[in-house]
Amino acid sequence: MTTTPNKLRIDIVSDVVCPWCIIGYRQLERALTETGTAYELHWHPFELNPDMPTEGQNLREHLAEKYGSTKEQSDANRNHITAVGAELGFEFRFTDDMRMHNTFNVHQLLHWADQQGRKQDLKQEFFAAHFTHRRNLSDDEVLADVAAEIGLARDEALAVLHDQRFANDVRAAEKFWIDAGIRGVPAMVFNRRHLVTGAQGTENYKQILQQLAEEAN
């Protein structure tokens, strides 16, 4: 895929169950608007939990197992994420029964939506489905519902999930970024050369964009 002349190419590797992915994106989006930067955005798949079973896992239990987080640490982190999200216009609604899900099928639907020019829209809907509405992203019926809610064909979305027609494409894309050294998300690559990881904050993104603009000139 080529880059449009005079537009900054941004590749974002992320997962829709990663809170810092939507926070980082919203911070970057604000920085792009405030700097008047012309850009084109490309989302790429990454699975935080590729071995997660279909039924998912309680989020608090998952974080305790994966990172050793105590309930107090988890609560503090949730409060911080919720506050940062609110400042960016995104609502996090954490609950004790919230679950972590396997997102391989999510990424397949995003690949399908990309062919229709709707990947950006569906990506944002999946972030909200998970973090705001706590919908079950392990359920193909739910995934198809989310796709339909932005105007995509529900029956076709289900067919994509049932026949797994884009499984190899998603695996190949995931492998590409892992082979490139991506181990955590969000990972943002500017103009195919400059890698920035984590949610850096709007002001830091503005500085990065200004440096890139100076470099281009």
mmCIF file of the C-alpha atoms, coordinates in Angstrom:
data_MODEL
# 
_entry.id   MODEL 
# 
loop_
_atom_site.group_PDB 
_atom_site.id 
_atom_site.type_symbol 
_atom_site.label_atom_id 
_atom_site.label_alt_id 
_atom_site.label_comp_id 
_atom_site.label_asym_id 
_atom_site.label_entity_id 
_atom_site.label_seq_id 
_atom_site.pdbx_PDB_ins_code 
_atom_site.Cartn_x 
_atom_site.Cartn_y 
_atom_site.Cartn_z 
_atom_site.occupancy 
_atom_site.B_iso_or_equiv 
_atom_site.pdbx_formal_charge 
_atom_site.auth_seq_id 
_atom_site.auth_comp_id 
_atom_site.auth_asym_id 
_atom_site.auth_atom_id 
_atom_site.pdbx_PDB_model_num 
ATOM 1   C CA . MET A 1 1   ? 0.000   0.000   0.000  1.00 0.00 ? 1   MET A CA 1 
ATOM 2   C CA . THR A 1 2   ? 1.428   3.345   -1.037 1.00 0.00 ? 2   THR A CA 1 
ATOM 3   C CA . THR A 1 3   ? 1.348   6.537   0.954  1.00 0.00 ? 3   THR A CA 1 
ATOM 4   C CA . THR A 1 4   ? -0.440  9.593   -0.399 1.00 0.00 ? 4   THR A CA 1 
ATOM 5   C CA . PRO A 1 5   ? 2.077   12.398  -1.109 1.00 0.00 ? 5   PRO A CA 1 
ATOM 6   C CA . ASN A 1 6   ? 2.187   15.115  1.558  1.00 0.00 ? 6   ASN A CA 1 
ATOM 7   C CA . LYS A 1 7   ? 0.254   12.989  4.029  1.00 0.00 ? 7   LYS A CA 1 
ATOM 8   C CA . LEU A 1 8   ? 1.802   11.473  7.117  1.00 0.00 ? 8   LEU A CA 1 
ATOM 9   C CA . ARG A 1 9   ? 1.402   7.693   7.080  1.00 0.00 ? 9   ARG A CA 1 
ATOM 10  C CA . ILE A 1 10  ? 0.503   6.294   10.486 1.00 0.00 ? 10  ILE A CA 1 
ATOM 11  C CA . ASP A 1 11  ? 0.413   2.547   11.151 1.00 0.00 ? 11  ASP A CA 1 
ATOM 12  C CA . ILE A 1 12  ? -1.092  1.562   14.510 1.00 0.00 ? 12  ILE A CA 1 
ATOM 13  C CA . VAL A 1 13  ? -0.688  -1.966  15.831 1.00 0.00 ? 13  VAL A CA 1 
ATOM 14  C CA . SER A 1 14  ? -3.291  -2.568  18.517 1.00 0.00 ? 14  SER A CA 1 
ATOM 15  C CA . ASP A 1 15  ? -5.950  -4.732  20.122 1.00 0.00 ? 15  ASP A CA 1 
ATOM 16  C CA . VAL A 1 16  ? -9.495  -3.631  20.969 1.00 0.00 ? 16  VAL A CA 1 
ATOM 17  C CA . VAL A 1 17  ? -9.265  -5.015  24.524 1.00 0.00 ? 17  VAL A CA 1 
ATOM 18  C CA . CYS A 1 18  ? -6.242  -2.804  25.267 1.00 0.00 ? 18  CYS A CA 1 
ATOM 19  C CA . PRO A 1 19  ? -7.330  0.347   27.158 1.00 0.00 ? 19  PRO A CA 1 
ATOM 20  C CA . TRP A 1 20  ? -4.136  2.218   26.347 1.00 0.00 ? 20  TRP A CA 1 
ATOM 21  C CA . CYS A 1 21  ? -4.719  1.576   22.636 1.00 0.00 ? 21  CYS A CA 1 
ATOM 22  C CA . ILE A 1 22  ? -7.890  3.653   22.557 1.00 0.00 ? 22  ILE A CA 1 
ATOM 23  C CA . ILE A 1 23  ? -6.369  6.230   24.906 1.00 0.00 ? 23  ILE A CA 1 
ATOM 24  C CA . GLY A 1 24  ? -3.247  6.522   22.764 1.00 0.00 ? 24  GLY A CA 1 
ATOM 25  C CA . TYR A 1 25  ? -5.333  6.805   19.620 1.00 0.00 ? 25  TYR A CA 1 
ATOM 26  C CA . ARG A 1 26  ? -7.559  9.525   21.103 1.00 0.00 ? 26  ARG A CA 1 
ATOM 27  C CA . GLN A 1 27  ? -4.476  11.452  22.261 1.00 0.00 ? 27  GLN A CA 1 
ATOM 28  C CA . LEU A 1 28  ? -2.895  11.158  18.825 1.00 0.00 ? 28  LEU A CA 1 
ATOM 29  C CA . GLU A 1 29  ? -6.160  12.092  17.113 1.00 0.00 ? 29  GLU A CA 1 
ATOM 30  C CA . ARG A 1 30  ? -6.348  15.262  19.200 1.00 0.00 ? 30  ARG A CA 1 
ATOM 31  C CA . ALA A 1 31  ? -2.721  16.091  18.409 1.00 0.00 ? 31  ALA A CA 1 
ATOM 32  C CA . LEU A 1 32  ? -3.338  15.575  14.689 1.00 0.00 ? 32  LEU A CA 1 
ATOM 33  C CA . THR A 1 33  ? -6.317  17.939  14.814 1.00 0.00 ? 33  THR A CA 1 
ATOM 34  C CA . GLU A 1 34  ? -4.537  20.602  16.857 1.00 0.00 ? 34  GLU A CA 1 
ATOM 35  C CA . THR A 1 35  ? -1.496  20.578  14.553 1.00 0.00 ? 35  THR A CA 1 
ATOM 36  C CA . GLY A 1 36  ? -3.566  20.439  11.366 1.00 0.00 ? 36  GLY A CA 1 
ATOM 37  C CA . THR A 1 37  ? -1.591  17.422  10.185 1.00 0.00 ? 37  THR A CA 1 
ATOM 38  C CA . ALA A 1 38  ? -2.731  15.703  6.987  1.00 0.00 ? 38  ALA A CA 1 
ATOM 39  C CA . TYR A 1 39  ? -2.489  11.960  7.511  1.00 0.00 ? 39  TYR A CA 1 
ATOM 40  C CA . GLU A 1 40  ? -3.642  8.524   6.511  1.00 0.00 ? 40  GLU A CA 1 
ATOM 41  C CA . LEU A 1 41  ? -4.221  5.876   9.149  1.00 0.00 ? 41  LEU A CA 1 
ATOM 42  C CA . HIS A 1 42  ? -3.776  2.121   8.938  1.00 0.00 ? 42  HIS A CA 1 
ATOM 43  C CA . TRP A 1 43  ? -4.783  -0.241  11.763 1.00 0.00 ? 43  TRP A CA 1 
ATOM 44  C CA . HIS A 1 44  ? -3.016  -3.588  12.199 1.00 0.00 ? 44  HIS A CA 1 
ATOM 45  C CA . PRO A 1 45  ? -3.866  -6.630  14.354 1.00 0.00 ? 45  PRO A CA 1 
ATOM 46  C CA . PHE A 1 46  ? -2.260  -7.662  17.616 1.00 0.00 ? 46  PHE A CA 1 
ATOM 47  C CA . GLU A 1 47  ? -3.676  -10.137 20.128 1.00 0.00 ? 47  GLU A CA 1 
ATOM 48  C CA . LEU A 1 48  ? -2.980  -9.385  23.757 1.00 0.00 ? 48  LEU A CA 1 
ATOM 49  C CA . ASN A 1 49  ? -4.152  -12.876 24.680 1.00 0.00 ? 49  ASN A CA 1 
ATOM 50  C CA . PRO A 1 50  ? -3.879  -15.238 21.698 1.00 0.00 ? 50  PRO A CA 1 
ATOM 51  C CA . ASP A 1 51  ? -4.259  -18.282 23.956 1.00 0.00 ? 51  ASP A CA 1 
ATOM 52  C CA . MET A 1 52  ? -7.390  -17.007 25.693 1.00 0.00 ? 52  MET A CA 1 
ATOM 53  C CA . PRO A 1 53  ? -10.160 -19.651 25.548 1.00 0.00 ? 53  PRO A CA 1 
ATOM 54  C CA . THR A 1 54  ? -13.444 -18.847 23.849 1.00 0.00 ? 54  THR A CA 1 
ATOM 55  C CA . GLU A 1 55  ? -15.281 -18.275 27.132 1.00 0.00 ? 55  GLU A CA 1 
ATOM 56  C CA . GLY A 1 56  ? -12.796 -15.574 28.125 1.00 0.00 ? 56  GLY A CA 1 
ATOM 57  C CA . GLN A 1 57  ? -11.721 -14.828 31.687 1.00 0.00 ? 57  GLN A CA 1 
ATOM 58  C CA . ASN A 1 58  ? -12.694 -12.447 34.457 1.00 0.00 ? 58  ASN A CA 1 
ATOM 59  C CA . LEU A 1 59  ? -10.638 -9.305  33.836 1.00 0.00 ? 59  LEU A CA 1 
ATOM 60  C CA . ARG A 1 60  ? -9.441  -8.833  37.407 1.00 0.00 ? 60  ARG A CA 1 
ATOM 61  C CA . GLU A 1 61  ? -8.411  -12.501 37.652 1.00 0.00 ? 61  GLU A CA 1 
ATOM 62  C CA . HIS A 1 62  ? -6.683  -12.266 34.292 1.00 0.00 ? 62  HIS A CA 1 
ATOM 63  C CA . LEU A 1 63  ? -4.604  -9.235  35.317 1.00 0.00 ? 63  LEU A CA 1 
ATOM 64  C CA . ALA A 1 64  ? -3.712  -10.852 38.638 1.00 0.00 ? 64  ALA A CA 1 
ATOM 65  C CA . GLU A 1 65  ? -2.440  -13.951 36.831 1.00 0.00 ? 65  GLU A CA 1 
ATOM 66  C CA . LYS A 1 66  ? -0.651  -12.085 34.047 1.00 0.00 ? 66  LYS A CA 1 
ATOM 67  C CA . TYR A 1 67  ? 0.876   -9.179  35.968 1.00 0.00 ? 67  TYR A CA 1 
ATOM 68  C CA . GLY A 1 68  ? 0.475   -10.083 39.637 1.00 0.00 ? 68  GLY A CA 1 
ATOM 69  C CA . SER A 1 69  ? -1.837  -7.100  40.185 1.00 0.00 ? 69  SER A CA 1 
ATOM 70  C CA . THR A 1 70  ? -3.530  -6.819  43.569 1.00 0.00 ? 70  THR A CA 1 
ATOM 71  C CA . LYS A 1 71  ? -7.142  -5.662  43.849 1.00 0.00 ? 71  LYS A CA 1 
ATOM 72  C CA . GLU A 1 72  ? -5.923  -2.306  45.160 1.00 0.00 ? 72  GLU A CA 1 
ATOM 73  C CA . GLN A 1 73  ? -3.539  -1.874  42.244 1.00 0.00 ? 73  GLN A CA 1 
ATOM 74  C CA . SER A 1 74  ? -6.246  -2.933  39.817 1.00 0.00 ? 74  SER A CA 1 
ATOM 75  C CA . ASP A 1 75  ? -8.737  -0.453  41.271 1.00 0.00 ? 75  ASP A CA 1 
ATOM 76  C CA . ALA A 1 76  ? -6.216  2.374   41.137 1.00 0.00 ? 76  ALA A CA 1 
ATOM 77  C CA . ASN A 1 77  ? -5.354  1.554   37.554 1.00 0.00 ? 77  ASN A CA 1 
ATOM 78  C CA . ARG A 1 78  ? -9.021  1.388   36.557 1.00 0.00 ? 78  ARG A CA 1 
ATOM 79  C CA . ASN A 1 79  ? -9.702  4.757   38.159 1.00 0.00 ? 79  ASN A CA 1 
ATOM 80  C CA . HIS A 1 80  ? -6.742  6.312   36.360 1.00 0.00 ? 80  HIS A CA 1 
ATOM 81  C CA . ILE A 1 81  ? -7.734  4.845   32.988 1.00 0.00 ? 81  ILE A CA 1 
ATOM 82  C CA . THR A 1 82  ? -11.341 5.965   33.468 1.00 0.00 ? 82  THR A CA 1 
ATOM 83  C CA . ALA A 1 83  ? -10.264 9.533   34.268 1.00 0.00 ? 83  ALA A CA 1 
ATOM 84  C CA . VAL A 1 84  ? -7.871  9.739   31.310 1.00 0.00 ? 84  VAL A CA 1 
ATOM 85  C CA . GLY A 1 85  ? -10.514 8.299   29.007 1.00 0.00 ? 85  GLY A CA 1 
ATOM 86  C CA . ALA A 1 86  ? -13.142 10.786  30.191 1.00 0.00 ? 86  ALA A CA 1 
ATOM 87  C CA . GLU A 1 87  ? -10.812 13.686  29.444 1.00 0.00 ? 87  GLU A CA 1 
ATOM 88  C CA . LEU A 1 88  ? -10.538 12.344  25.886 1.00 0.00 ? 88  LEU A CA 1 
ATOM 89  C CA . GLY A 1 89  ? -14.264 11.769  25.454 1.00 0.00 ? 89  GLY A CA 1 
ATOM 90  C CA . PHE A 1 90  ? -14.170 7.986   25.846 1.00 0.00 ? 90  PHE A CA 1 
ATOM 91  C CA . GLU A 1 91  ? -16.156 6.228   28.561 1.00 0.00 ? 91  GLU A CA 1 
ATOM 92  C CA . PHE A 1 92  ? -14.679 3.272   30.411 1.00 0.00 ? 92  PHE A CA 1 
ATOM 93  C CA . ARG A 1 93  ? -17.173 1.327   32.532 1.00 0.00 ? 93  ARG A CA 1 
ATOM 94  C CA . PHE A 1 94  ? -15.217 -1.224  34.523 1.00 0.00 ? 94  PHE A CA 1 
ATOM 95  C CA . THR A 1 95  ? -17.120 -3.725  36.660 1.00 0.00 ? 95  THR A CA 1 
ATOM 96  C CA . ASP A 1 96  ? -16.115 -6.689  38.775 1.00 0.00 ? 96  ASP A CA 1 
ATOM 97  C CA . ASP A 1 97  ? -17.700 -9.112  36.310 1.00 0.00 ? 97  ASP A CA 1 
ATOM 98  C CA . MET A 1 98  ? -15.987 -7.621  33.239 1.00 0.00 ? 98  MET A CA 1 
ATOM 99  C CA . ARG A 1 99  ? -14.186 -10.203 31.116 1.00 0.00 ? 99  ARG A CA 1 
ATOM 100 C CA . MET A 1 100 ? -11.129 -10.392 28.886 1.00 0.00 ? 100 MET A CA 1 
ATOM 101 C CA . HIS A 1 101 ? -11.745 -12.001 25.516 1.00 0.00 ? 101 HIS A CA 1 
ATOM 102 C CA . ASN A 1 102 ? -9.948  -13.689 22.663 1.00 0.00 ? 102 ASN A CA 1 
ATOM 103 C CA . THR A 1 103 ? -9.961  -11.195 19.776 1.00 0.00 ? 103 THR A CA 1 
ATOM 104 C CA . PHE A 1 104 ? -8.861  -13.264 16.780 1.00 0.00 ? 104 PHE A CA 1 
ATOM 105 C CA . ASN A 1 105 ? -12.358 -13.130 15.255 1.00 0.00 ? 105 ASN A CA 1 
ATOM 106 C CA . VAL A 1 106 ? -12.553 -9.408  15.961 1.00 0.00 ? 106 VAL A CA 1 
ATOM 107 C CA . HIS A 1 107 ? -9.450  -8.888  13.850 1.00 0.00 ? 107 HIS A CA 1 
ATOM 108 C CA . GLN A 1 108 ? -10.902 -11.000 11.050 1.00 0.00 ? 108 GLN A CA 1 
ATOM 109 C CA . LEU A 1 109 ? -13.990 -8.789  10.919 1.00 0.00 ? 109 LEU A CA 1 
ATOM 110 C CA . LEU A 1 110 ? -11.784 -5.698  10.921 1.00 0.00 ? 110 LEU A CA 1 
ATOM 111 C CA . HIS A 1 111 ? -9.882  -7.135  7.952  1.00 0.00 ? 111 HIS A CA 1 
ATOM 112 C CA . TRP A 1 112 ? -13.211 -7.675  6.183  1.00 0.00 ? 112 TRP A CA 1 
ATOM 113 C CA . ALA A 1 113 ? -14.404 -4.159  7.036  1.00 0.00 ? 113 ALA A CA 1 
ATOM 114 C CA . ASP A 1 114 ? -11.169 -2.730  5.632  1.00 0.00 ? 114 ASP A CA 1 
ATOM 115 C CA . GLN A 1 115 ? -12.143 -4.079  2.209  1.00 0.00 ? 115 GLN A CA 1 
ATOM 116 C CA . GLN A 1 116 ? -15.237 -1.890  2.418  1.00 0.00 ? 116 GLN A CA 1 
ATOM 117 C CA . GLY A 1 117 ? -13.451 1.202   3.700  1.00 0.00 ? 117 GLY A CA 1 
ATOM 118 C CA . ARG A 1 118 ? -15.019 0.827   7.163  1.00 0.00 ? 118 ARG A CA 1 
ATOM 119 C CA . LYS A 1 119 ? -12.165 -0.463  9.309  1.00 0.00 ? 119 LYS A CA 1 
ATOM 120 C CA . GLN A 1 120 ? -11.768 2.784   11.232 1.00 0.00 ? 120 GLN A CA 1 
ATOM 121 C CA . ASP A 1 121 ? -15.483 2.883   12.064 1.00 0.00 ? 121 ASP A CA 1 
ATOM 122 C CA . LEU A 1 122 ? -15.662 -0.747  13.142 1.00 0.00 ? 122 LEU A CA 1 
ATOM 123 C CA . LYS A 1 123 ? -12.484 -0.457  15.205 1.00 0.00 ? 123 LYS A CA 1 
ATOM 124 C CA . GLN A 1 124 ? -13.974 2.392   17.226 1.00 0.00 ? 124 GLN A CA 1 
ATOM 125 C CA . GLU A 1 125 ? -17.223 0.474   17.695 1.00 0.00 ? 125 GLU A CA 1 
ATOM 126 C CA . PHE A 1 126 ? -15.346 -2.539  19.044 1.00 0.00 ? 126 PHE A CA 1 
ATOM 127 C CA . PHE A 1 127 ? -13.447 -0.389  21.549 1.00 0.00 ? 127 PHE A CA 1 
ATOM 128 C CA . ALA A 1 128 ? -16.774 0.967   22.806 1.00 0.00 ? 128 ALA A CA 1 
ATOM 129 C CA . ALA A 1 129 ? -18.439 -2.452  22.712 1.00 0.00 ? 129 ALA A CA 1 
ATOM 130 C CA . HIS A 1 130 ? -15.789 -3.847  25.043 1.00 0.00 ? 130 HIS A CA 1 
ATOM 131 C CA . PHE A 1 131 ? -14.970 -0.988  27.393 1.00 0.00 ? 131 PHE A CA 1 
ATOM 132 C CA . THR A 1 132 ? -18.179 1.042   27.493 1.00 0.00 ? 132 THR A CA 1 
ATOM 133 C CA . HIS A 1 133 ? -20.924 -1.519  26.919 1.00 0.00 ? 133 HIS A CA 1 
ATOM 134 C CA . ARG A 1 134 ? -19.098 -4.645  28.165 1.00 0.00 ? 134 ARG A CA 1 
ATOM 135 C CA . ARG A 1 135 ? -20.350 -6.783  25.294 1.00 0.00 ? 135 ARG A CA 1 
ATOM 136 C CA . ASN A 1 136 ? -19.067 -10.318 24.806 1.00 0.00 ? 136 ASN A CA 1 
ATOM 137 C CA . LEU A 1 137 ? -16.481 -10.117 22.038 1.00 0.00 ? 137 LEU A CA 1 
ATOM 138 C CA . SER A 1 138 ? -16.084 -13.897 22.223 1.00 0.00 ? 138 SER A CA 1 
ATOM 139 C CA . ASP A 1 139 ? -19.585 -14.291 20.757 1.00 0.00 ? 139 ASP A CA 1 
ATOM 140 C CA . ASP A 1 140 ? -19.819 -14.289 16.952 1.00 0.00 ? 140 ASP A CA 1 
ATOM 141 C CA . GLU A 1 141 ? -23.439 -13.124 17.143 1.00 0.00 ? 141 GLU A CA 1 
ATOM 142 C CA . VAL A 1 142 ? -22.350 -10.076 19.131 1.00 0.00 ? 142 VAL A CA 1 
ATOM 143 C CA . LEU A 1 143 ? -19.546 -9.318  16.669 1.00 0.00 ? 143 LEU A CA 1 
ATOM 144 C CA . ALA A 1 144 ? -21.992 -9.514  13.772 1.00 0.00 ? 144 ALA A CA 1 
ATOM 145 C CA . ASP A 1 145 ? -24.396 -7.227  15.661 1.00 0.00 ? 145 ASP A CA 1 
ATOM 146 C CA . VAL A 1 146 ? -21.668 -4.612  16.131 1.00 0.00 ? 146 VAL A CA 1 
ATOM 147 C CA . ALA A 1 147 ? -20.830 -4.767  12.431 1.00 0.00 ? 147 ALA A CA 1 
ATOM 148 C CA . ALA A 1 148 ? -24.500 -4.366  11.527 1.00 0.00 ? 148 ALA A CA 1 
ATOM 149 C CA . GLU A 1 149 ? -24.825 -1.359  13.815 1.00 0.00 ? 149 GLU A CA 1 
ATOM 150 C CA . ILE A 1 150 ? -22.449 0.616   11.599 1.00 0.00 ? 150 ILE A CA 1 
ATOM 151 C CA . GLY A 1 151 ? -24.247 -0.493  8.445  1.00 0.00 ? 151 GLY A CA 1 
ATOM 152 C CA . LEU A 1 152 ? -22.265 -3.568  7.425  1.00 0.00 ? 152 LEU A CA 1 
ATOM 153 C CA . ALA A 1 153 ? -24.080 -6.725  6.323  1.00 0.00 ? 153 ALA A CA 1 
ATOM 154 C CA . ARG A 1 154 ? -24.751 -8.880  9.379  1.00 0.00 ? 154 ARG A CA 1 
ATOM 155 C CA . ASP A 1 155 ? -25.200 -12.123 7.421  1.00 0.00 ? 155 ASP A CA 1 
ATOM 156 C CA . GLU A 1 156 ? -21.915 -11.570 5.611  1.00 0.00 ? 156 GLU A CA 1 
ATOM 157 C CA . ALA A 1 157 ? -20.157 -10.783 8.886  1.00 0.00 ? 157 ALA A CA 1 
ATOM 158 C CA . LEU A 1 158 ? -21.373 -14.096 10.316 1.00 0.00 ? 158 LEU A CA 1 
ATOM 159 C CA . ALA A 1 159 ? -20.261 -15.918 7.182  1.00 0.00 ? 159 ALA A CA 1 
ATOM 160 C CA . VAL A 1 160 ? -16.788 -14.400 7.491  1.00 0.00 ? 160 VAL A CA 1 
ATOM 161 C CA . LEU A 1 161 ? -16.552 -15.667 11.068 1.00 0.00 ? 161 LEU A CA 1 
ATOM 162 C CA . HIS A 1 162 ? -17.987 -19.097 10.372 1.00 0.00 ? 162 HIS A CA 1 
ATOM 163 C CA . ASP A 1 163 ? -15.749 -19.937 7.418  1.00 0.00 ? 163 ASP A CA 1 
ATOM 164 C CA . GLN A 1 164 ? -12.697 -18.127 8.839  1.00 0.00 ? 164 GLN A CA 1 
ATOM 165 C CA . ARG A 1 165 ? -11.838 -16.901 5.352  1.00 0.00 ? 165 ARG A CA 1 
ATOM 166 C CA . PHE A 1 166 ? -9.469  -14.208 6.602  1.00 0.00 ? 166 PHE A CA 1 
ATOM 167 C CA . ALA A 1 167 ? -7.742  -16.256 9.302  1.00 0.00 ? 167 ALA A CA 1 
ATOM 168 C CA . ASN A 1 168 ? -4.542  -16.666 7.289  1.00 0.00 ? 168 ASN A CA 1 
ATOM 169 C CA . ASP A 1 169 ? -4.452  -12.969 6.393  1.00 0.00 ? 169 ASP A CA 1 
ATOM 170 C CA . VAL A 1 170 ? -4.749  -11.963 10.034 1.00 0.00 ? 170 VAL A CA 1 
ATOM 171 C CA . ARG A 1 171 ? -2.122  -14.475 11.136 1.00 0.00 ? 171 ARG A CA 1 
ATOM 172 C CA . ALA A 1 172 ? 0.250   -13.185 8.467  1.00 0.00 ? 172 ALA A CA 1 
ATOM 173 C CA . ALA A 1 173 ? -0.301  -9.570  9.522  1.00 0.00 ? 173 ALA A CA 1 
ATOM 174 C CA . GLU A 1 174 ? 0.246   -10.421 13.175 1.00 0.00 ? 174 GLU A CA 1 
ATOM 175 C CA . LYS A 1 175 ? 3.436   -12.299 12.314 1.00 0.00 ? 175 LYS A CA 1 
ATOM 176 C CA . PHE A 1 176 ? 4.726   -9.372  10.255 1.00 0.00 ? 176 PHE A CA 1 
ATOM 177 C CA . TRP A 1 177 ? 4.563   -6.993  13.198 1.00 0.00 ? 177 TRP A CA 1 
ATOM 178 C CA . ILE A 1 178 ? 5.850   -9.501  15.729 1.00 0.00 ? 178 ILE A CA 1 
ATOM 179 C CA . ASP A 1 179 ? 8.779   -10.235 13.423 1.00 0.00 ? 179 ASP A CA 1 
ATOM 180 C CA . ALA A 1 180 ? 9.336   -6.481  13.211 1.00 0.00 ? 180 ALA A CA 1 
ATOM 181 C CA . GLY A 1 181 ? 9.853   -6.464  16.974 1.00 0.00 ? 181 GLY A CA 1 
ATOM 182 C CA . ILE A 1 182 ? 6.444   -5.348  18.248 1.00 0.00 ? 182 ILE A CA 1 
ATOM 183 C CA . ARG A 1 183 ? 5.850   -6.930  21.654 1.00 0.00 ? 183 ARG A CA 1 
ATOM 184 C CA . GLY A 1 184 ? 3.375   -4.518  23.195 1.00 0.00 ? 184 GLY A CA 1 
ATOM 185 C CA . VAL A 1 185 ? 0.638   -2.156  22.078 1.00 0.00 ? 185 VAL A CA 1 
ATOM 186 C CA . PRO A 1 186 ? -0.226  0.465   21.112 1.00 0.00 ? 186 PRO A CA 1 
ATOM 187 C CA . ALA A 1 187 ? 2.692   0.649   18.695 1.00 0.00 ? 187 ALA A CA 1 
ATOM 188 C CA . MET A 1 188 ? 2.598   3.523   16.230 1.00 0.00 ? 188 MET A CA 1 
ATOM 189 C CA . VAL A 1 189 ? 4.867   3.777   13.222 1.00 0.00 ? 189 VAL A CA 1 
ATOM 190 C CA . PHE A 1 190 ? 5.142   7.124   11.446 1.00 0.00 ? 190 PHE A CA 1 
ATOM 191 C CA . ASN A 1 191 ? 6.104   7.162   7.771  1.00 0.00 ? 191 ASN A CA 1 
ATOM 192 C CA . ARG A 1 192 ? 7.271   3.538   8.087  1.00 0.00 ? 192 ARG A CA 1 
ATOM 193 C CA . ARG A 1 193 ? 10.381  4.689   9.984  1.00 0.00 ? 193 ARG A CA 1 
ATOM 194 C CA . HIS A 1 194 ? 9.648   6.115   13.425 1.00 0.00 ? 194 HIS A CA 1 
ATOM 195 C CA . LEU A 1 195 ? 8.249   3.788   16.107 1.00 0.00 ? 195 LEU A CA 1 
ATOM 196 C CA . VAL A 1 196 ? 6.467   5.184   19.161 1.00 0.00 ? 196 VAL A CA 1 
ATOM 197 C CA . THR A 1 197 ? 5.082   2.788   21.768 1.00 0.00 ? 197 THR A CA 1 
ATOM 198 C CA . GLY A 1 198 ? 2.524   3.312   24.496 1.00 0.00 ? 198 GLY A CA 1 
ATOM 199 C CA . ALA A 1 199 ? 0.098   6.181   25.014 1.00 0.00 ? 199 ALA A CA 1 
ATOM 200 C CA . GLN A 1 200 ? 2.380   9.213   24.998 1.00 0.00 ? 200 GLN A CA 1 
ATOM 201 C CA . GLY A 1 201 ? -0.074  12.005  25.755 1.00 0.00 ? 201 GLY A CA 1 
ATOM 202 C CA . THR A 1 202 ? -1.408  14.693  23.430 1.00 0.00 ? 202 THR A CA 1 
ATOM 203 C CA . GLU A 1 203 ? 1.400   17.190  24.014 1.00 0.00 ? 203 GLU A CA 1 
ATOM 204 C CA . ASN A 1 204 ? 4.099   14.606  23.331 1.00 0.00 ? 204 ASN A CA 1 
ATOM 205 C CA . TYR A 1 205 ? 2.325   13.515  20.169 1.00 0.00 ? 205 TYR A CA 1 
ATOM 206 C CA . LYS A 1 206 ? 2.166   17.150  19.056 1.00 0.00 ? 206 LYS A CA 1 
ATOM 207 C CA . GLN A 1 207 ? 5.923   17.444  19.517 1.00 0.00 ? 207 GLN A CA 1 
ATOM 208 C CA . ILE A 1 208 ? 6.460   14.246  17.532 1.00 0.00 ? 208 ILE A CA 1 
ATOM 209 C CA . LEU A 1 209 ? 4.231   15.516  14.718 1.00 0.00 ? 209 LEU A CA 1 
ATOM 210 C CA . GLN A 1 210 ? 6.021   18.854  14.634 1.00 0.00 ? 210 GLN A CA 1 
ATOM 211 C CA . GLN A 1 211 ? 9.402   17.105  14.446 1.00 0.00 ? 211 GLN A CA 1 
ATOM 212 C CA . LEU A 1 212 ? 8.163   14.934  11.602 1.00 0.00 ? 212 LEU A CA 1 
ATOM 213 C CA . ALA A 1 213 ? 6.862   18.003  9.765  1.00 0.00 ? 213 ALA A CA 1 
ATOM 214 C CA . GLU A 1 214 ? 10.215  19.726  10.137 1.00 0.00 ? 214 GLU A CA 1 
ATOM 215 C CA . GLU A 1 215 ? 11.979  16.611  8.899  1.00 0.00 ? 215 GLU A CA 1 
ATOM 216 C CA . ALA A 1 216 ? 9.691   16.468  5.847  1.00 0.00 ? 216 ALA A CA 1 
ATOM 217 C CA . ASN A 1 217 ? 10.490  20.089  5.018  1.00 0.00 ? 217 ASN A CA 1 
# 
